[in-house]
Amino acid sequence: MRVLVVGGGPTGLTLGIELARRGVGVRVVDKATAYFDGSRGDSLQPRTLEVFDDLGVLDAVRAAGAPPAPLRVHLGGRFVGEHWMAELREPRPGVPCPNPWVLGQSQTEGILRARLREFGVRVELDTALTGLEQDADGVTARLATGEAARFDYLVGADGGASSVRKAIGVAFPGTTDETFRALVGDVTAPDLDLTSGHWFAAEDHPVAGVALTPLPGTGQFQFISPLVEGDDASLETMQAALDRFSAGVRLTGHGWSTVWRPNVRLAERYRVGRVFLAGDAAHVHPPTGGQGLNTGVQDAYNLGWKLAAETALDSYETERRAVAARVLGLSTDLLDKYVEGSADAHKRGEEGYGLDITYRAPDATGVLVTGDRAPDAPLLDADGKHVRLFDLFRGPHFTRLVFGAPAPEEEHAYAVLRPGEEPSREISDGGRRGRGRYVVDAEGHAFAGYAAKPGDTFLVRPDGYLA
C-alpha cells in the first residue's frame, strides 16, 4: 500500500509515523520551502501526551518542554499576585499524564520528524500538490515538481487553506470575525523571569491585557494581546502594547508572529472516496483552550491504523468530526468569555484534556456512554517485572484483556489476575505461546479502572480506545 500525506505539520507527521511503523509505504510532502520556526500551538494536552507515549516520542517531548507556569499578574504596573490557568493534578494509576505540557510547535515538529526519519521517511519540502484525480482503485497526485504519482490513499493535512479540501470540493462552513484581532508572536524580554508567565493589564479592566508565557528551551516568551486597529505584527507594536499598561518591560527581539482573527470552521465531510482530511484542513479553532494541534494529532492517530488495515474507514469521519464539533464549541466559548471580559476567561478545567473522548454509540436510552479511552494501570508481568497497561497497548496492534480468566491463544491477549490467583495450565504451560500471557493486578487498579468482574473481556483498539 502507498499513502500520500499532504502537509508536514504535527498532523501529517503523526500520520506518517503511524503508517510507517505499520509497514505502509508513505510519503509526506509540504509546499513550504523551510520547516516552520515558531511557537504557535505550544500546549500539549494529556491525551496527546498519551499518543506521543505510544509513538515513542514522549521522553523527548518531556525533556524539551516544561509544565505550565503560573502567571504573575501586574495591574497598572503593580504586581498583585500569581494566577494558575488550571489546577495541577497528581498522576493517577489510570492517568499517568494528568496535566498539559508546554512545548513550542516547531520543537514538537522537530521531535516528530526525527521519529519519522527512524522509519526511513523524510518530509519533502517545496513539494506542493497541484492537483489530484481518483478512481475506484487509487489516487493520482500531481506535484509541483512535475511528478504525477499513484497512491492507494491521499490525506490532506495541509491546513485551513487546504488545497486537498478544495480539490475534492468539500465545503468549509463557519465564520471569520473581522471585528476582533489579536497579535501572537515569539519575543525576547530579558527583564522578565522565564520560569513564570506574566500578565499586564489596566486596574479597571484586568481581563484584557498582554500575556507573555515562557517557551521552554528557547529563551523566549509567546506574546498575545488584542490588536488596535491599524497596528501590525511588528516588535514596535508589541512594545507599545506593553507600554500602555505601564509594564516597564523591554523587548529586544522577536521571531515568528501573526495577526489572528477568530476563524471557526468545520468541513462538511472528512472523506471523499480515497481522499481524507485531517487537522486544520478539516477544522479550525480559536487558540483559546489550546485545542487545534491536539485535535489534529488525534485525528491522525485515529485514521492511521484504519488506513493501514483498510478497515472501518467510514468510522473516521463519524468519530472525529463529532469530536471536532465539540472542541469548536469549547474553544469558541472561551474566546467569547475573553472578548466579553469575563473573569472565567482565564480558567481551564479538564474538558479540554481529551481524556473523556468517546467513540461509542448511544445506548438504548439515547445516552452517550462517555470516556471509552482504555485507562492505564500498574501491573506485574509473568516474571514479576513492573509494567503498565500502556506498555501492553504500545504499538500498532489490538490488545485483549481477560479479567480473572484464561486469555485466548492469540498474540497480545492477556489474562489479568488478582494477587494469589493461580494462572491456569493453559496460560502458564506450553513454552513460547503460553509464557507471559498473564499479568498480575497487584494493587487492584486495573480491575477498578475497567469496572471489571471475573470473566469480563475488553478489546483495546490500536489507538487506545475500547472496541
VEXDREN-2710 file (C-alpha; in Angstrom, 1 decimal):
% VEXDREN-2710
k/r/px/py/pz
1/MET/0.0/0.0/0.0
2/ARG/1.1/3.6/-0.7
3/VAL/-0.3/6.7/1.0
4/LEU/0.5/10.4/0.3
5/VAL/0.2/12.7/3.2
6/VAL/0.0/16.4/2.1
7/GLY/1.2/18.6/4.9
8/GLY/4.2/18.2/7.2
9/GLY/2.9/19.8/10.4
10/PRO/2.0/17.9/13.6
11/THR/-1.0/16.1/12.0
12/GLY/0.8/15.0/8.9
13/LEU/3.9/13.9/10.9
14/THR/1.8/11.9/13.3
15/LEU/0.0/10.1/10.5
16/GLY/3.3/9.5/8.7
17/ILE/4.7/7.8/11.8
18/GLU/1.5/5.8/12.3
19/LEU/1.6/4.4/8.8
20/ALA/5.4/3.9/8.6
21/ARG/5.5/1.8/11.8
22/ARG/2.9/-0.4/10.3
23/GLY/5.0/-1.0/7.2
24/VAL/2.9/1.2/4.9
25/GLY/4.7/3.0/2.1
26/VAL/4.1/6.7/3.0
27/ARG/5.3/10.0/1.6
28/VAL/4.9/13.3/3.4
29/VAL/5.1/16.4/1.2
30/ASP/4.8/20.1/2.1
31/LYS/4.7/23.2/0.0
32/ALA/6.8/25.2/2.4
33/THR/10.4/25.7/1.4
34/ALA/11.6/25.5/5.1
35/TYR/10.4/24.0/8.3
36/PHE/8.2/26.2/10.5
37/ASP/10.1/28.0/13.2
38/GLY/7.8/29.3/15.9
39/SER/5.7/28.5/18.9
40/ARG/2.1/28.6/17.5
41/GLY/0.4/25.6/19.2
42/ASP/2.5/25.3/22.3
43/SER/0.1/23.5/24.7
44/LEU/0.1/19.7/24.5
45/GLN/-2.9/18.2/26.3
46/PRO/-2.9/15.0/28.4
47/ARG/-4.4/12.8/25.7
48/THR/-1.9/14.0/23.2
49/LEU/0.9/13.1/25.6
50/GLU/-0.5/9.6/25.8
51/VAL/-0.5/9.4/22.0
52/PHE/3.1/10.6/22.0
53/ASP/3.9/7.8/24.5
54/ASP/2.6/5.2/22.1
55/LEU/4.5/6.8/19.2
56/GLY/7.8/6.6/21.1
57/VAL/8.4/10.4/21.5
58/LEU/7.1/11.2/25.0
59/ASP/10.5/11.2/26.6
60/ALA/11.9/13.6/24.1
61/VAL/8.8/15.9/24.5
62/ARG/9.2/15.8/28.3
63/ALA/12.9/16.6/28.0
64/ALA/12.4/19.6/25.7
65/GLY/9.3/21.1/27.4
66/ALA/8.0/22.1/30.8
67/PRO/4.8/22.1/32.9
68/PRO/2.5/25.1/32.6
69/ALA/3.9/28.1/34.5
70/PRO/1.9/30.4/36.8
71/LEU/1.0/33.9/35.6
72/ARG/2.5/36.8/37.6
73/VAL/-0.3/39.4/37.3
74/HIS/0.5/43.1/37.0
75/LEU/-2.3/45.7/37.1
76/GLY/-1.5/49.3/36.3
77/GLY/2.2/48.5/36.6
78/ARG/1.8/46.9/40.1
79/PHE/2.3/43.2/40.9
80/VAL/-0.8/41.9/42.5
81/GLY/-0.2/38.1/42.8
82/GLU/0.0/34.8/40.8
83/HIS/-2.7/33.1/38.9
84/TRP/-2.8/29.5/37.6
85/MET/-4.7/28.8/34.4
86/ALA/-5.7/25.4/35.7
87/GLU/-5.2/23.4/38.8
88/LEU/-2.3/21.0/38.5
89/ARG/-3.2/17.3/39.2
90/GLU/-1.1/14.5/40.6
91/PRO/-0.7/11.4/38.3
92/ARG/-3.2/8.6/38.9
93/PRO/-3.0/4.9/38.1
94/GLY/-5.3/5.3/35.2
95/VAL/-4.0/8.7/34.1
96/PRO/-0.2/8.9/34.1
97/CYS/-0.2/12.3/32.3
98/PRO/-2.9/14.4/34.0
99/ASN/-1.6/17.9/33.1
100/PRO/-0.8/19.8/29.9
101/TRP/2.8/20.2/28.8
102/VAL/4.3/23.3/27.2
103/LEU/6.5/23.0/24.1
104/GLY/6.7/25.2/21.0
105/GLN/5.1/23.8/17.9
106/SER/8.3/23.9/15.9
107/GLN/10.1/21.9/18.6
108/THR/7.3/19.3/18.7
109/GLU/7.5/19.0/14.9
110/GLY/11.3/18.5/15.1
111/ILE/10.8/15.6/17.5
112/LEU/8.2/14.0/15.3
113/ARG/10.3/14.5/12.2
114/ALA/13.2/12.7/13.9
115/ARG/11.0/9.8/14.8
116/LEU/9.7/9.6/11.3
117/ARG/13.2/9.5/9.9
118/GLU/13.8/6.4/12.1
119/PHE/11.4/4.7/9.7
120/GLY/13.3/6.0/6.7
121/VAL/10.8/8.7/5.8
122/ARG/11.6/12.4/5.4
123/VAL/9.3/15.4/4.8
124/GLU/9.7/16.5/1.2
125/LEU/9.7/20.3/1.3
126/ASP/8.9/22.6/-1.6
127/THR/6.6/19.9/-3.0
128/ALA/3.1/21.4/-3.4
129/LEU/0.1/19.4/-4.5
130/THR/-1.1/20.9/-7.7
131/GLY/-4.0/18.6/-8.5
132/LEU/-5.4/15.1/-8.0
133/GLU/-7.7/12.6/-9.7
134/GLN/-9.1/9.5/-8.1
135/ASP/-10.9/6.4/-9.2
136/ALA/-12.1/3.2/-7.6
137/ASP/-8.5/1.8/-7.3
138/GLY/-6.4/4.8/-6.2
139/VAL/-5.5/8.4/-6.4
140/THR/-3.2/10.1/-8.9
141/ALA/-1.4/13.2/-7.3
142/ARG/0.2/15.9/-9.4
143/LEU/3.1/17.6/-7.6
144/ALA/4.7/21.0/-8.3
145/THR/7.9/19.1/-9.1
146/GLY/6.3/17.8/-12.3
147/GLU/5.7/14.4/-10.9
148/ALA/2.4/12.5/-11.3
149/ALA/2.4/9.7/-8.7
150/ARG/-0.1/7.0/-7.9
151/PHE/-1.2/6.2/-4.4
152/ASP/-3.8/4.0/-2.8
153/TYR/-5.0/6.8/-0.5
154/LEU/-4.3/10.5/0.0
155/VAL/-4.7/12.6/3.2
156/GLY/-4.9/16.3/3.3
157/ALA/-3.2/17.6/6.4
158/ASP/-2.4/20.9/4.7
159/GLY/-4.0/23.5/7.0
160/GLY/-7.0/25.7/6.9
161/ALA/-6.5/26.8/3.3
162/SER/-6.2/23.1/2.3
163/SER/-5.6/22.5/-1.4
164/VAL/-6.7/19.0/-0.9
165/ARG/-10.1/20.0/0.5
166/LYS/-10.6/22.4/-2.4
167/ALA/-9.6/19.7/-4.9
168/ILE/-12.3/17.3/-3.7
169/GLY/-14.9/20.0/-3.4
170/VAL/-15.7/19.8/0.3
171/ALA/-17.4/22.9/1.8
172/PHE/-15.8/24.5/4.9
173/PRO/-18.7/26.4/6.5
174/GLY/-18.2/28.6/9.5
175/THR/-17.4/32.2/10.5
176/THR/-14.5/34.6/10.4
177/ASP/-14.9/37.6/12.8
178/GLU/-13.1/40.6/11.4
179/THR/-14.1/42.8/14.4
180/PHE/-11.6/41.2/16.7
181/ARG/-7.8/40.7/16.1
182/ALA/-5.0/39.5/18.2
183/LEU/-1.3/39.7/17.9
184/VAL/0.6/36.5/18.7
185/GLY/4.3/36.1/18.4
186/ASP/7.6/35.0/20.0
187/VAL/9.6/37.7/21.8
188/THR/12.7/38.1/23.8
189/ALA/12.2/40.0/27.1
190/PRO/15.5/39.9/29.2
191/ASP/13.9/41.8/32.1
192/LEU/11.3/39.0/32.8
193/ASP/11.7/35.8/34.7
194/LEU/11.5/32.9/32.3
195/THR/10.2/30.5/34.9
196/SER/6.9/32.3/35.1
197/GLY/4.3/33.7/32.7
198/HIS/3.4/37.4/33.0
199/TRP/0.1/39.2/32.6
200/PHE/-0.1/43.0/32.2
201/ALA/-3.4/44.9/32.2
202/ALA/-5.2/48.0/33.5
203/GLU/-6.5/48.0/37.0
204/ASP/-10.0/48.9/35.8
205/HIS/-10.1/46.2/33.2
206/PRO/-7.9/43.3/34.4
207/VAL/-9.1/40.6/32.0
208/ALA/-8.0/42.4/28.8
209/GLY/-4.2/42.8/28.5
210/VAL/-0.9/41.4/27.4
211/ALA/0.2/37.8/28.2
212/LEU/3.7/36.6/27.9
213/THR/4.1/32.8/28.6
214/PRO/7.6/31.1/28.6
215/LEU/8.6/28.9/25.8
216/PRO/10.9/26.2/27.2
217/GLY/14.3/25.8/25.7
218/THR/14.1/29.0/23.6
219/GLY/14.8/31.9/26.0
220/GLN/11.6/33.5/24.6
221/PHE/8.0/34.1/25.5
222/GLN/4.9/33.7/23.5
223/PHE/3.2/37.2/23.3
224/ILE/-0.5/37.6/22.9
225/SER/-2.6/40.8/23.0
226/PRO/-5.7/42.3/21.4
227/LEU/-4.6/44.4/18.4
228/VAL/-5.6/48.0/17.9
229/GLU/-6.9/49.0/14.5
230/GLY/-4.1/49.8/12.1
231/ASP/-1.4/48.0/14.1
232/ASP/0.8/45.4/12.5
233/ALA/2.8/42.4/13.9
234/SER/6.0/44.3/14.5
235/LEU/8.2/44.4/17.6
236/GLU/7.2/48.1/17.9
237/THR/3.5/47.2/18.1
238/MET/4.3/44.6/20.9
239/GLN/6.4/47.1/22.8
240/ALA/3.6/49.8/22.5
241/ALA/1.0/47.3/23.9
242/LEU/3.2/46.7/27.0
243/ASP/3.8/50.4/27.5
244/ARG/0.1/51.1/27.6
245/PHE/-0.1/49.1/30.8
246/SER/3.0/50.7/32.4
247/ALA/4.7/47.3/32.3
248/GLY/8.2/48.7/32.3
249/VAL/9.3/45.7/30.2
250/ARG/11.8/45.9/27.4
251/LEU/11.5/43.7/24.3
252/THR/14.8/43.1/22.4
253/GLY/13.7/40.9/19.6
254/HIS/11.1/38.6/18.2
255/GLY/10.7/35.7/15.7
256/TRP/7.5/34.2/14.4
257/SER/4.4/36.4/14.7
258/THR/1.0/36.6/13.2
259/VAL/-2.2/38.6/13.3
260/TRP/-5.0/36.3/14.3
261/ARG/-8.7/36.6/13.6
262/PRO/-11.4/34.3/15.1
263/ASN/-11.9/31.7/12.4
264/VAL/-14.3/28.8/13.3
265/ARG/-14.9/26.3/10.6
266/LEU/-15.8/22.6/10.2
267/ALA/-15.6/20.6/7.0
268/GLU/-18.8/19.1/5.9
269/ARG/-17.1/15.8/5.1
270/TYR/-13.8/14.2/6.1
271/ARG/-13.7/11.7/3.3
272/VAL/-14.4/11.7/-0.4
273/GLY/-13.6/8.3/-1.9
274/ARG/-9.9/7.6/-1.3
275/VAL/-9.1/11.1/-0.1
276/PHE/-9.3/12.1/3.6
277/LEU/-9.0/15.4/5.5
278/ALA/-7.3/15.8/8.9
279/GLY/-6.2/18.6/11.3
280/ASP/-6.8/22.2/10.3
281/ALA/-7.8/21.0/6.8
282/ALA/-10.9/19.6/8.5
283/HIS/-11.5/22.1/11.3
284/VAL/-10.0/25.4/12.5
285/HIS/-10.4/26.6/16.1
286/PRO/-9.8/29.8/18.1
287/PRO/-6.5/29.4/20.0
288/THR/-8.3/29.6/23.3
289/GLY/-8.0/26.3/25.2
290/GLY/-5.1/25.1/23.1
291/GLN/-7.0/22.6/21.1
292/GLY/-6.0/22.9/17.4
293/LEU/-2.8/21.0/17.3
294/ASN/-4.1/18.4/19.8
295/THR/-7.2/17.7/17.8
296/GLY/-5.2/17.2/14.6
297/VAL/-2.7/14.8/16.2
298/GLN/-5.6/12.7/17.5
299/ASP/-7.3/12.8/14.0
300/ALA/-4.1/11.2/12.6
301/TYR/-3.9/8.7/15.5
302/ASN/-7.5/7.6/14.7
303/LEU/-7.0/7.4/10.9
304/GLY/-3.6/5.8/10.8
305/TRP/-4.5/2.3/12.0
306/LYS/-7.7/2.3/9.9
307/LEU/-5.8/3.2/6.7
308/ALA/-3.1/0.6/7.4
309/ALA/-5.7/-2.1/7.9
310/GLU/-8.1/-0.7/5.3
311/THR/-10.9/-1.2/7.8
312/ALA/-13.6/0.9/9.4
313/LEU/-12.6/3.8/7.1
314/ASP/-16.1/5.4/7.2
315/SER/-15.9/5.5/11.0
316/TYR/-13.1/8.0/10.8
317/GLU/-15.4/10.8/9.9
318/THR/-18.2/9.7/12.2
319/GLU/-15.8/9.6/15.2
320/ARG/-13.6/12.5/14.6
321/ARG/-16.0/15.1/13.2
322/ALA/-18.1/14.8/16.3
323/VAL/-15.0/15.4/18.5
324/ALA/-14.1/18.5/16.4
325/ALA/-17.6/19.9/16.7
326/ARG/-17.4/19.6/20.5
327/VAL/-13.9/21.1/20.6
328/LEU/-15.0/24.0/18.5
329/GLY/-17.8/24.7/21.0
330/LEU/-15.4/24.7/23.9
331/SER/-12.8/26.9/22.4
332/THR/-15.4/29.4/21.0
333/ASP/-17.0/29.6/24.4
334/LEU/-13.6/30.5/26.0
335/LEU/-13.0/33.1/23.3
336/ASP/-16.4/34.7/23.8
337/LYS/-15.6/35.0/27.6
338/TYR/-12.3/36.6/26.8
339/VAL/-13.8/39.2/24.4
340/GLU/-16.6/39.9/26.9
341/GLY/-14.1/40.4/29.7
342/SER/-15.4/37.6/31.8
343/ALA/-13.5/36.6/34.9
344/ASP/-13.8/33.0/33.7
345/ALA/-11.8/33.7/30.5
346/HIS/-8.5/32.5/32.0
347/LYS/-9.8/29.5/33.9
348/ARG/-9.4/25.9/32.5
349/GLY/-10.9/22.7/33.5
350/GLU/-10.4/19.1/32.3
351/GLU/-12.9/19.4/29.5
352/GLY/-10.1/20.2/27.0
353/TYR/-7.7/17.5/28.1
354/GLY/-9.1/14.9/25.7
355/LEU/-9.4/12.2/28.3
356/ASP/-13.2/12.0/28.1
357/ILE/-13.5/11.5/24.3
358/THR/-15.9/8.7/23.4
359/TYR/-16.5/6.9/20.1
360/ARG/-19.3/4.7/21.4
361/ALA/-22.8/4.9/20.1
362/PRO/-25.7/6.0/22.4
363/ASP/-27.2/3.2/24.5
364/ALA/-30.8/2.1/24.4
365/THR/-31.9/5.2/26.4
366/GLY/-30.2/7.6/23.9
367/VAL/-27.5/8.5/26.5
368/LEU/-23.9/8.6/25.1
369/VAL/-21.6/6.4/27.1
370/THR/-18.6/8.7/27.9
371/GLY/-14.9/8.1/28.4
372/ASP/-14.2/4.9/26.5
373/ARG/-10.4/5.6/26.5
374/ALA/-8.8/2.5/27.9
375/PRO/-7.2/3.6/31.2
376/ASP/-3.7/2.8/32.3
377/ALA/-2.8/0.7/35.4
378/PRO/0.4/-0.6/37.1
379/LEU/0.9/-4.4/36.8
380/LEU/3.4/-7.2/37.3
381/ASP/4.2/-9.4/34.3
382/ALA/4.8/-13.2/34.4
383/ASP/8.4/-12.6/35.5
384/GLY/7.5/-10.2/38.3
385/LYS/8.6/-7.2/36.4
386/HIS/6.7/-3.9/36.8
387/VAL/4.8/-3.0/33.7
388/ARG/1.8/-0.8/32.8
389/LEU/-1.2/-1.5/30.7
390/PHE/0.0/1.3/28.4
391/ASP/3.2/-0.9/27.9
392/LEU/0.9/-3.7/26.7
393/PHE/-1.0/-1.4/24.4
394/ARG/2.0/0.3/22.9
395/GLY/2.4/-0.5/19.2
396/PRO/0.1/-1.0/16.1
397/HIS/-1.9/-3.9/17.4
398/PHE/-5.2/-4.6/19.2
399/THR/-4.9/-5.8/22.8
400/ARG/-7.3/-8.2/24.5
401/LEU/-7.6/-8.1/28.3
402/VAL/-9.5/-11.0/30.1
403/PHE/-10.0/-10.4/33.8
404/GLY/-9.7/-13.3/36.1
405/ALA/-9.9/-16.0/33.4
406/PRO/-7.6/-17.5/30.8
407/ALA/-6.7/-15.4/27.7
408/PRO/-7.3/-16.9/24.3
409/GLU/-4.4/-18.3/22.2
410/GLU/-3.8/-15.1/20.3
411/GLU/-1.0/-12.6/20.2
412/HIS/-1.4/-9.6/22.6
413/ALA/-4.0/-11.3/24.7
414/TYR/-3.5/-11.2/28.5
415/ALA/-5.2/-12.7/31.5
416/VAL/-5.4/-10.0/34.2
417/LEU/-5.2/-11.8/37.6
418/ARG/-5.5/-10.6/41.2
419/PRO/-2.7/-11.4/43.7
420/GLY/-2.8/-15.0/44.7
421/GLU/-4.8/-16.2/41.7
422/GLU/-3.0/-19.1/40.0
423/PRO/-2.7/-18.9/36.2
424/SER/-4.3/-22.0/34.7
425/ARG/-2.2/-24.6/33.0
426/GLU/-3.5/-23.3/29.6
427/ILE/-1.9/-19.9/30.5
428/SER/1.3/-21.0/32.3
429/ASP/2.3/-24.1/30.3
430/GLY/3.3/-24.6/26.7
431/GLY/6.6/-22.7/26.2
432/ARG/6.6/-19.7/23.9
433/ARG/2.9/-19.3/23.3
434/GLY/1.9/-19.7/26.9
435/ARG/4.7/-17.8/28.7
436/GLY/4.0/-14.2/29.6
437/ARG/0.3/-14.3/28.6
438/TYR/-0.8/-13.1/32.0
439/VAL/-0.3/-10.1/34.2
440/VAL/-1.0/-9.5/37.9
441/ASP/-3.0/-6.6/39.1
442/ALA/-1.2/-6.4/42.4
443/GLU/-2.9/-3.1/43.5
444/GLY/-6.4/-3.7/42.0
445/HIS/-6.2/-0.5/39.8
446/ALA/-6.8/-2.4/36.6
447/PHE/-9.9/-4.2/37.9
448/ALA/-11.2/-0.8/39.3
449/GLY/-10.4/1.2/36.2
450/TYR/-12.3/-1.1/33.9
451/ALA/-15.0/-1.9/36.5
452/ALA/-14.2/-5.5/35.6
453/LYS/-15.7/-8.7/37.0
454/PRO/-14.1/-12.1/36.6
455/GLY/-14.6/-13.3/33.1
456/ASP/-15.0/-9.8/31.6
457/THR/-13.2/-9.2/28.3
458/PHE/-12.1/-5.9/26.8
459/LEU/-10.6/-5.4/23.4
460/VAL/-8.5/-2.3/23.1
461/ARG/-8.0/-0.7/19.7
462/PRO/-4.6/0.4/18.4
463/ASP/-5.5/4.0/19.3
464/GLY/-6.2/3.1/22.9
465/TYR/-10.0/3.1/22.9
466/LEU/-12.3/0.2/23.8
467/ALA/-13.6/-1.5/20.7
END
